[in-house]
Amino acid sequence: MAFVQKSVIALGMLALLGAVASPTQAQGNHPGAVDLLNQGMTREQHGDYQGAIHNYTQAIQSNPHYTEAYMARGGIYHDLGDFEQAISDFQQAVRIAPDNAEAYYNLGEARSDLNDYDGAIADLTQAIQLKPDRAEAYNVRAIVYARMSDLDRTLADLDRAIQLNPNYADAYYNRGKARTAVGDASGALADYDQALTLDPTMAVAYGNRAFLHYQMGDRQSALSDLQQAAQLFQQQGDQDGYQQTMNYIQQLQQQ
């Protein structure tokens, strides 16, 4: 089961969508562009992504230096899986506002989705330098380091993410994964426990804790965690996760 990222683009976009843009937020004070951005936000919130892209594109045409419009459109492209277009928009945002940590953060995630790990590390490092107190940036950079098999840096970044945000369930889960990979079973178990205390709906944490229990010889706890994971996957509509977990349960019961 993979490291948890939870779409950091979405986390970044929440700040943008949380309030209606004001004319003073747009470079050059283009009220028409602001109106178009707000229309796009409304459409995006209602699931009309193509309509939102159209509005954001119009906002950019009205004001080619409107960072927020590039960020918003890039976020939708990312969520739709068009990572190259997302990268293009985030790069433009960085050109316009080179001190925008959010733009580097989103650019780094999009690069990582295209397996450009060196580029992702560079962008995420820049985001951290611009905003060193953002736990999410450390978490995402840790995931990239893990994909590069650099577990020392992975653990260091996750330690920092948790230090910055002790209630960061995803970071505890990811550190549990990393600690499992380096053979720290007790540390991994403690991290999975904490992740589930903070987020009892995290099905993948139950699944990974189950495998750890099994490796440690606790078959009953492994089975209990797998059953909880299967229930959550089913409730959350993740049929692949549900079916895979049911297969593991059957294998364990047959032993």
Solvent accessible surface area in square Angstrom, and as a share of the most:
residue,aa,sasa,rsa
1,M,69,0.31
2,A,82,0.64
3,F,51,0.21
4,V,17,0.09
5,Q,26,0.12
6,K,112,0.47
7,S,42,0.27
8,V,0,0.00
9,I,0,0.00
10,A,41,0.32
11,L,72,0.36
12,G,7,0.06
13,M,9,0.04
14,L,112,0.56
15,A,88,0.68
16,L,35,0.17
17,L,33,0.16
18,G,67,0.65
19,A,72,0.56
20,V,114,0.66
21,A,9,0.07
22,S,44,0.28
23,P,63,0.40
24,T,121,0.70
25,Q,89,0.40
26,A,4,0.03
27,Q,66,0.30
28,G,65,0.62
29,N,95,0.49
30,H,66,0.29
31,P,78,0.49
32,G,39,0.38
33,A,0,0.00
34,V,4,0.02
35,D,78,0.40
36,L,36,0.18
37,L,0,0.00
38,N,28,0.14
39,Q,91,0.40
40,G,0,0.00
41,M,10,0.05
42,T,70,0.41
43,R,98,0.36
44,E,19,0.08
45,Q,115,0.51
46,H,151,0.67
47,G,40,0.39
48,D,61,0.32
49,Y,96,0.37
50,Q,124,0.55
51,G,11,0.11
52,A,0,0.00
53,I,18,0.09
54,H,102,0.46
55,N,6,0.03
56,Y,0,0.00
57,T,37,0.22
58,Q,64,0.28
59,A,0,0.00
60,I,16,0.08
61,Q,132,0.59
62,S,48,0.31
63,N,3,0.01
64,P,71,0.44
65,H,112,0.50
66,Y,0,0.00
67,T,5,0.03
68,E,40,0.18
69,A,0,0.00
70,Y,20,0.08
71,M,13,0.06
72,A,0,0.00
73,R,31,0.11
74,G,0,0.00
75,G,0,0.00
76,I,3,0.01
77,Y,37,0.14
78,H,16,0.07
79,D,86,0.45
80,L,85,0.42
81,G,42,0.40
82,D,62,0.32
83,F,52,0.22
84,E,126,0.56
85,Q,60,0.27
86,A,0,0.00
87,I,19,0.10
88,S,52,0.34
89,D,3,0.01
90,F,0,0.00
91,Q,52,0.23
92,Q,51,0.23
93,A,0,0.00
94,V,21,0.12
95,R,155,0.56
96,I,39,0.20
97,A,18,0.14
98,P,84,0.53
99,D,107,0.56
100,N,40,0.20
101,A,15,0.12
102,E,39,0.18
103,A,0,0.00
104,Y,32,0.12
105,Y,1,0.00
106,N,0,0.00
107,L,5,0.03
108,G,0,0.00
109,E,4,0.02
110,A,0,0.00
111,R,48,0.18
112,S,1,0.01
113,D,46,0.24
114,L,78,0.39
115,N,106,0.54
116,D,55,0.29
117,Y,54,0.21
118,D,105,0.55
119,G,17,0.16
120,A,0,0.00
121,I,27,0.14
122,A,61,0.47
123,D,14,0.07
124,L,0,0.00
125,T,38,0.22
126,Q,59,0.26
127,A,3,0.02
128,I,13,0.06
129,Q,122,0.54
130,L,65,0.32
131,K,96,0.41
132,P,75,0.47
133,D,93,0.48
134,R,33,0.12
135,A,7,0.05
136,E,44,0.20
137,A,1,0.01
138,Y,22,0.08
139,N,0,0.00
140,V,1,0.00
141,R,34,0.12
142,A,0,0.00
143,I,2,0.01
144,V,1,0.00
145,Y,24,0.09
146,A,15,0.12
147,R,105,0.38
148,M,77,0.35
149,S,93,0.60
150,D,36,0.19
151,L,46,0.23
152,D,116,0.60
153,R,140,0.51
154,T,0,0.00
155,L,36,0.18
156,A,60,0.47
157,D,8,0.04
158,L,0,0.00
159,D,67,0.35
160,R,85,0.31
161,A,0,0.00
162,I,17,0.08
163,Q,127,0.57
164,L,52,0.26
165,N,51,0.26
166,P,79,0.50
167,N,108,0.55
168,Y,23,0.09
169,A,14,0.11
170,D,13,0.07
171,A,0,0.00
172,Y,24,0.09
173,Y,0,0.00
174,N,0,0.00
175,R,32,0.12
176,G,0,0.00
177,K,39,0.16
178,A,0,0.00
179,R,56,0.20
180,T,51,0.30
181,A,67,0.52
182,V,73,0.42
183,G,65,0.62
184,D,53,0.27
185,A,35,0.27
186,S,81,0.52
187,G,13,0.12
188,A,0,0.00
189,L,38,0.19
190,A,58,0.45
191,D,3,0.01
192,Y,3,0.01
193,D,58,0.30
194,Q,65,0.29
195,A,0,0.00
196,L,12,0.06
197,T,100,0.58
198,L,58,0.29
199,D,32,0.17
200,P,76,0.48
201,T,77,0.44
202,M,10,0.04
203,A,5,0.04
204,V,37,0.21
205,A,0,0.00
206,Y,31,0.12
207,G,0,0.00
208,N,15,0.08
209,R,42,0.15
210,A,1,0.01
211,F,69,0.29
212,L,6,0.03
213,H,26,0.12
214,Y,97,0.37
215,Q,131,0.58
216,M,99,0.44
217,G,65,0.63
218,D,58,0.30
219,R,95,0.35
220,Q,123,0.55
221,S,35,0.23
222,A,1,0.01
223,L,19,0.10
224,S,58,0.37
225,D,9,0.05
226,L,7,0.03
227,Q,86,0.38
228,Q,61,0.27
229,A,0,0.00
230,A,5,0.04
231,Q,91,0.40
232,L,13,0.06
233,F,12,0.05
234,Q,96,0.43
235,Q,122,0.54
236,Q,96,0.42
237,G,53,0.51
238,D,57,0.29
239,Q,108,0.48
240,D,122,0.63
241,G,11,0.10
242,Y,49,0.19
243,Q,96,0.42
244,Q,87,0.38
245,T,0,0.00
246,M,53,0.24
247,N,62,0.32
248,Y,61,0.23
249,I,9,0.05
250,Q,87,0.39
251,Q,101,0.45
252,L,10,0.05
253,Q,99,0.44
254,Q,151,0.67
255,Q,132,0.59
